[in-house]
Structure formats: structure tokens, C-alpha cells
Amino acid sequence: MLHKFIQGARASFIAASAMAFFQAAHAGDFPKDVPGSTDPALIKRFAGSTLIGYKAEPWEAARLPTSAVINKDIQGKPFRDVVTVEGKRTRAVYLSPAGKSPLEVYRNHEQALSAAGFKKKFSCEVACSDQYFALTPLEFDKGLLWSRGSVPAVGSSATYNPDAAITFEDGRMWVGSLTQGGVEKWVLLYVSKAVNSNTNYSAAFIEVVEPKAMQTGQVTVLKASDIQSGLQKEGKVAFYGLYFDTGKAEIKPNSKQQLEEMGKLLKSQPSLQVYVVGHTDGQGQLDANLQLSQQRAQAVVDALVKDQRIEARRLMAKGVANLAPLDTNATEDGRARNRRVELVVR
């Protein structure tokens, strides 16, 4: 999508992006539905549309805007008001039938959402380019699987990649939620011209997040003996039994057992000094992840000092964000493995 390119002056940004995605005289087949894709559970596609971009995640964190207000004083001009929702996350990009305008596609989705009981948080229908570009820090299209084929231009042999479909041109945004069974489910809708004015298509991005409890009991607490063995063999040990809410640095109560085992090991080796290193996954901005990982590492240090009575001089907190991944950040499992706290021998 256009926002993947470095934002400089708006005019040069748009021109460079259009050139990058333009493919003259290389027409391919018209895109088909992404293999294995299905419409999100809470909203169906505009009639006759093709599902050209897709990703469904059983349990993931999503950041959604709750107002159209843009914070223009911050680099990247992100949304001012954002909520983080965890649960089943489904994202879909659709290409409408030829001749259907963005307004027609948008109004049909708007009516369908209202009929389903969704309550609007906010919408933008005029001059929404700032809201389009503010989706970039939310990484709304990260990791999507795209259809093969090409989007044709009108009156020429030019074609465009499906992943260029969502644009700022004639864009409209709608965000709302639906409460079912005490759970607030969220939808973000963005509709625009597909690629640019040279096509006769519209494109729609839909994100649905259905909060649910995460499956627990999947992480075994490392015993003091396991920690000692890891430090002796590799000089470091990774912990996945220390829990934090998304984007937060406060240790959750269910981390107590792991902290106690860490305390046992440190008490059994009074001369041992360690770094407590915080790691995040690759989502979000680097500066924010550096700050968060440092805060989480410090929170572990503070807990070991206060609750386990470990001398503060033996512990040093360091946050390295997503600079030392153990796995890919392109999958949910990989990101889960990368989110960790480590003890490293000093």
C-alpha cells in the first residue's frame, strides 16, 4: 500500500508511490479471492466484490481509532485517540465490481452495520486523507496475504498490484462497535478509489476484532533449577511466565510464581549478577517499543527487589525492543516467542 513508502512532502510522496506501483504493459489475470479466505463473521462483502487481501488471527492485539482527531504535533501524524483490543482479529480488503463508486460501497456497508446493531464511534466522509495516512502507525495492512493478478486501468493496458488498492483518493472511514453477551466487538471500515482515478473500481478495507479470553496454561513456569541450568549452558534464560497487558509495563498477578522461582535462583547464588532484558515483538514504532521494553525490564527488577528481597546492585534493567528477535514477526506464534524477558549473566 501507498503508506509503505517514506513520507516526505505529500506531493512527492504520492507521485513516487504511484510510480512504484504502476506496471505498464504487464496485464495479468483479474484478481480472485485469496485462497482460504472468508468474509469476517460480523459483516459481509459488497455484492460482487473480490476479496484481494486477507488475514485472520485467532488471538491478537489490534489498535483502533476512536475519533477522527489527528495528533499533528507528533511525527507521522497518528490518531490522537486509540484503543487496544485483544481477541480474534480479521482483516479483509475487497475490490468492488467495476463502476461502483466509493460512496455507493461505503453507504451500503454503513447501512449494513447499522442494521446489524453497530453503534458508530466516528466517521469521516469529506477530506479524509489525514485519516488514511494515520492508519500507517496502526500497521493496519501488515502481514496481509494478497491475491495474485492485476487491477486494470481504464482505456489502457496499464495494470496495478492488488496491494496498492487502498488509497487516500475519495476515502471514507467508519468505526463502530457492537455489544453482544457483554463483549464489545469492533469494526473499522475504510473505502476509497482502488489504486487511483485510472481504474473504474473501488476498494474497501474491513477490520473486525472480537474480544475473547486468551487460552491460558500454555506456558510452563521455569523452576529455579531450570534457570540455573540455562544460565550455565547459554549465559541467558528467556521467560514467558511474566505477564503484562498489551502496551503496559505493570506486571500482572499471575506472574508471581515465575518471580518466586527467579528469586529462589538468585538467593541460592548470592554472587550472581544479571541483566534483566525486556524484548517486544515487531509491532508498533521502535521508539515506543524501546521505552516499553525498558519499563517492563525495570518492573521485573523492582519486583525482585521488593518482593523477593534481591539486592538492587545485582540487577540491571535493559530494554532492547524488537532488536533481538528469536523468530519471525510476521506470524502470531513468532511474535509470541519474541515477547519475553531474559536474565543474562553479567
Secondary structure, 3 states (H helix, E strand, C coil): CHHHCCCCCHHHHHHHHHHHHEECCCCCCCCCCCCCCCCCCCCCCCCCCEEEEEEEEEEEEEEEECCCCECCCCCCCCECCEEEEEEEEEEEEEECCCCCCHHHHHHHHHHHHHHCCCEEEEEECCCCHHHHHHCHHHCCCCCCEECCCCEECCCCCCEECHHHCCCCCCCEEEEEEEEECCEEEEEEEEEEECCCCCCCCEEEEEEEEEECCCCCCCCCCCCHHHHHHHHHHHCEEEECCCCECCCCCCECHHHHHHHHHHHHHHHHCCCCCEEEEEECCCCCCHHHHHHHHHHHHHHHHHHHHHHHCCCHHHEEEEECCCCCCCCCCCCHHHHHHHCEEEEEEC
